[in-house]
Amino acid sequence: MTRRIRIGVDTGGTFTDVVAVDEETGEIATTKTPSTPVDPAEGFLTGVDKVLRTLGLAGDAVSAVSHGTTVATNKLLEGKVENLGFVTTEGYGHVLEIARQSVPDGYGNSYFWVKPPRIVPADRVRTVRGRLAADGSEMRPFDEDQAVEAARWFRDRGITTIGVCLIHAYANPVHEERMLDVLRRVHPDATVSISSQVLREYREYERSVTTLVDAAVKPDIRRYVARLTRRLADYAEAGVPLYVMKSNGGVLSAVEVVDQPITTVLSGPAAGALGAAVVAQRAGFDRVVTLDGGGTSTDVTVVVDGVPALTTEGSVGVYPSKIPMIDVVTVGAGGGSIAWTGPEGTLKVGPHSAGAEPGPLCYGHGGTEPTVTDAHLVLGRIPAHLLGGEIPLDAGAAREGIDTLADRLGFTTEQCAAGILEISAWNQANALRRVTVKRGLDVREFTLVTFGGSGALSACRLLDVLGLRRALVPPNPGNLSAYGLLTVDVRNDYVRTAVSRHSVLDLGDLAGLFDGLRDEADQALEREGFAPAARRFARSADLRYFGQAYEVRVDVPDSPVTPELADTVARAFHDAHRRLYGYDLRDDARQEVEWVNVRVTGVGPIRKPAHTAVAAGRGAISARTGTRRVHFEEWEEAAIHDRTRLGSGDVVTGPAVLEEFGSTIPVHPGFSAAVDRHGNVLISRDTMAGPHREAW
């Protein structure tokens, strides 16, 4: 019988991570390969071929591939939004200019209101007569002649990517659909996104930008997915199903994702957060903060009871995107982050990165500036190679670069390298505070889960900086995002704006909205091939107090829409408001609750990888491979261990270094690392009390 495997592929800024799982035995194989920024598909395909060789299998053994991609993210982060046009309602041509104002550094630190840059220049905006009311009724008819004129204007200037957002199209898409028909007829070469298909939710500025972001990345995603699908077809006569990770924590088939490209903008970070959630819950930790340390950046999020925090108030780079996404904060603090001196002559680290090409100085590929990875190598905290020896590192080049920077700063080499790592750790710590302290959570109540190639390198320092009790490093941490891709279900989100005060809520209309959204979700799952009995649905709603500008999302039980159900949802809103903001107004008779948006999520379950416990350890000494001089506070002789040879119950006391194929864990003096029955390494201070050790 032919073995069948599913593969997860996560493309990062420096490496492409691959995990394959045998559908029958649950056996897992992992590998990594350098990313190829010029053409990410090359790194993807190289990784798939590499893991197949590791397993000794041919391409026809692949049953499906799940992918976390940075194609859309990188385009937006790099500001490469070009040749984009915008169509909106007459009289609203300056909606992008009006935008939303913010004080990015807080009211106490800034005197300036800041608006985000326009995604489309003012001279590329066309308006069309016609107007809908907030309830979707037509106030003025759509002017098709003017629509044709606008389409010709874009065609004649070679503008081939267009976003359409007409006022109140969330309530009635008819005018936008007519504009789409005109563009298809007059300008058939154009790629078009309309807001009623991207985000049927009110607030015209956010809806406009979200639609334009969708249009901007659509050509790139379509080309990329088409190439992958074409190449995967070589593995099997019927082709190999390709799923792409979405920002909301689900996956979507390649056939569907080309029409919803904006849903992939946080594809990679979402996969990592979900993989960390699975590992943490299995280990018995229900409140964790995750830290995904890559080559270019660090992504952090909060997970409670196995569920990563979600938001619809996120952004990618400078562009707000109101699609549901895992609430991830990203900072430029990865292994490739460049160390430099600021205008005032002080040491700075990031956000600029050496990336995969040319990479850190120690890669020997033409890098000219020292990075975080170079600092780790100079201090002996990582070995003189990566990926089990596949990528040798040039310690001499790294030291020379650090020496040059140290001379400018008046530091010793060790002081400069340690300073680089300290700044990088504090950048990561500040990101973790943003997802906890700034949201009213006590970061000290959470377990830190670190993963990614560079995630565990700062684990001990983060425990000290943040006052955390422990850090968990899962097996194969460099591949956890790819593993996460194999643990998630197909997931589609649908939303409608329906503003109504709770006291006059039309329950019939509300039930109709939920039923309509459920039908849309059901049809999407049918297209994905899920049997009716396998399809699952979840309802939620966004509520606020009348007069507030923003909403709080709460779950809506899956039962008939009755006055009792509506009151239950209102009470859940009061409770959620108190948790978030410290107060609620449930006892104020003058203050009404207002319903704003209703949502339905359709879920198609995918088979998850099986998990096997690790064998009991034979003592940490059995995994010891030697010693190496490592600089922590000073140079010390640190024991080096092969992590893969450690078993359940083994404990390593610092100073030490645990090494494996895709990652390294420096264990600082005063810390210990214990292996639990799942193969996780749990790092804590040596002074931790006995009950915590019993949890291992």
Number of C-alpha atoms within 10 A of each C-alpha: 3 8 14 18 25 22 27 31 32 33 29 27 23 26 27 28 30 31 29 28 22 20 17 11 13 15 14 18 16 24 23 25 21 20 25 20 20 9 11 19 20 15 24 25 15 18 28 25 15 17 20 20 12 12 14 8 16 14 18 19 17 24 19 17 22 28 28 31 29 22 22 24 19 17 18 19 13 9 13 11 17 13 16 23 24 30 25 24 22 15 10 17 19 14 17 23 16 13 17 14 11 13 14 12 10 10 11 7 9 11 10 13 11 12 16 15 12 15 21 20 15 14 9 17 20 22 20 24 17 19 21 22 14 17 14 16 12 15 10 11 11 20 15 16 12 16 23 18 15 21 25 16 15 24 17 10 10 14 20 20 24 27 26 26 30 28 26 26 29 28 20 20 20 16 25 26 17 15 26 21 15 20 23 15 12 18 22 14 14 18 18 25 26 27 27 24 16 26 24 21 24 20 13 21 18 22 28 29 25 26 27 32 27 29 29 29 25 23 18 16 24 16 12 18 20 15 13 18 17 13 14 23 16 13 16 14 9 10 17 23 17 21 24 30 35 31 25 26 27 27 31 26 18 23 18 14 21 23 17 20 25 28 27 29 30 27 31 28 32 29 33 29 32 27 26 31 27 19 21 27 17 13 18 11 20 16 21 25 26 31 31 30 28 25 28 26 25 27 27 27 26 27 27 16 14 21 17 25 16 19 17 15 14 19 19 17 15 14 20 20 26 21 25 19 26 27 26 28 19 20 19 23 30 34 31 33 30 27 29 20 13 10 7 6 10 10 18 16 26 24 17 17 27 25 24 20 19 16 26 32 27 29 22 16 12 13 19 17 21 30 31 29 27 33 29 22 22 27 21 21 26 24 19 15 17 19 16 13 11 10 14 15 21 18 22 14 20 26 22 17 23 27 19 15 22 19 12 13 16 10 16 14 21 21 16 22 28 20 20 27 24 17 18 26 21 17 19 28 19 16 21 26 19 18 20 19 13 11 11 14 16 11 22 15 14 23 22 29 28 26 31 29 29 30 27 28 26 22 26 24 18 21 21 13 12 15 13 18 17 22 25 28 27 26 20 23 29 33 28 29 32 29 31 31 33 28 21 23 20 23 22 24 22 23 21 22 23 23 17 17 17 18 11 8 16 12 16 10 12 17 13 12 19 22 13 15 21 22 14 18 24 22 14 20 23 14 12 15 10 18 10 11 6 11 16 16 16 15 21 19 24 22 28 21 22 15 10 10 7 11 17 18 22 21 17 21 14 12 8 10 17 13 12 10 16 19 13 14 22 23 15 18 25 21 17 17 21 13 13 13 10 10 12 16 15 16 8 8 7 8 12 17 21 23 24 21 20 25 21 26 19 25 24 26 16 14 11 16 20 14 12 11 11 15 15 15 18 14 16 20 16 14 20 19 13 12 14 17 17 24 20 18 11 9 13 16 13 24 21 22 23 18 23 14 17 27 26 21 20 21 20 26 21 18 21 27 28 24 21 19 21 21 25 23 26 26 29 25 17 13 20 22 28 22 27 25 18 19 24 24 28 21 27 25 21 13 9 13 9 8 8 11 13 7 9 17
